[in-house]
Structures are given as structure tokens and as C-alpha cells.
């Protein structure tokens, strides 16, 4: 694919075929992703790529703990609940997804089932868990750098015909993830990325989220007026 086709065509995939993803293809995608820039070339990221029975155990543990009301235990800062325009965008994408899936506002069961999909990594055949070196935990550059590699990863996957979605639900129960992914004590769990072959029959996969315009997001300084 051309670069513009990847950037403009990529979307978050939340429904997958069960077909396995070859390990060599995943390595190829990771190699591309790891060309992402990082602060002073620190490259804080590491990856735990999970599939098969270990991933099933993570899905099961996440779901059981969530149903039992076990408090979430994400290892990165989550901040306060969104407000204002950020909350409006959050609600906006939820409405798009629920509409595509035919989930009514008052259908609590279907809404709960949708939430649990996230805890199951959207039933993708592969989950990529991004971690970073604990000794770098005090630097905001670290989270920024992990975001860069995550963005590069989902774009690289799309360029190879794979779908992905960056999600936090899959790592909300960090003890479960640590146990079954064998994550080292010197690593902090940052994010998870569901990865696999898109199921084109899954309605939510057709959702294209809105983006604010360049004019909304950008302030040009020192440029000639109207240039």
C-alpha cells in the first residue's frame, strides 16, 4: 500500500476471523513498528505476543474478575474521567459502534456483552502487550514513545492486510496478564493491541471515526496570512 492509503484507510478492527497469524509476519510488523522515534533513542518498549491457550487463559481471567467486581489494576496512569469535548467524542464513537451493532440504548445485556469483548481482546487470535522498562517509569517521554510504536504497529499491520485495535480493557486485570503472558517484574504493562485478520462481516469494523480538522487542531505562527 501507499503511505496515504494506509493512514487514511486504517480503522480500528473489533471483529476477527479465527485464522492464525504467522509468527514471521508478526516479526515483520514489529520490525517496521520499531523504526518509530523515541526520546534520545531510548526505545523503552518491549512486546509480549500472546496467542492460543495462554491468550484464552487471559481472556477467561479478565472476564471472571470483571464479572466478580474485582477492581481494575491497570499499571499506567488513567487520569480523571473525560469532560467537555473529549467526553463528547468518547460518546460519539460509542454511538457509532452501538448503532452499527444494533445495540439499543436500554439494552443492558448487549452493552455488557460489548464491554466484555474488550476484556477478551475482541476475540482476536493474537494480543500484543506493550511494556516498558520500569526504570523509565518516571518519564513522560516513555509513554509518548510507547504511543509512537503502537501507532506504527497498527499501521504496519494494516499495510499487511491485518487489522488491529489498541485497547486498555485487555490489560485492566494486570495480575492475570502478568501470570499468563509471563511478563518480567522489571516491565510495566502499558497497552494491549488485538491483532488478526479482519472479519468483514462484523458490522463495527465498518465504522470510521470522525477526526477534527487541521484548522481546529493547529495554530500556525509566523506564516504569512492566508498562506
C-alpha positions, 0 to 999 in steps of 0.5 A: 500500500501507499503511505496515504492509503494506509493512514487514511484507510486504517480503522480500528478492527473489533471483529476477527476471523479465527485464522492464525497469524504467522509468527514471521509476519508478526516479526515483520510488523514489529520490525517496521513498528520499531523504526518509530522515534523515541526520546534520545533513542531510548526505545523503552518498549518491549512486546509480549505476543500472546496467542492460543491457550495462554491468550484464552487463559487471559481472556477467561481471567479478565472476564471472571474478575470483571464479572466478580467486581474485582477492581481494575489494576491497570499499571499506567496512569488513567487520569480523571474521567473525560469532560467537555469535548473529549467526553463528547467524542468518547460518546460519539464513537460509542454511538457509532459502534452501538448503532452499527451493532444494533445495540439499543440504548436500554439494552443492558445485556448487549452493552455488557456483552460489548464491554466484555469483548474488550476484556477478551481482546475482541476475540482476536487470535493474537494480543500484543502487550506493550511494556516498558522498562520500569526504570523509565517509569518516571518519564513522560517521554516513555509513554509518548514513545510507547504511543509512537510504536503502537501507532506504527504497529497498527499501521504496519499491520494494516499495510499487511492486510491485518487489522488491529485495535489498541485497547486498555480493557485487555490489560485492566486485570494486570495480575492475570496478564502478568501470570499468563503472558509471563511478563518480567517484574522489571516491565510495566504493562502499558497497552494491549493491541488485538491483532488478526485478520479482519472479519468483514462481516462484523458490522463495527469494523465498518465504522470510521471515526470522525477526526477534527480538522487541521484548522481546529487542531493547529495554530500556525505562527509566523506564516504569512496570512492566508498562506 
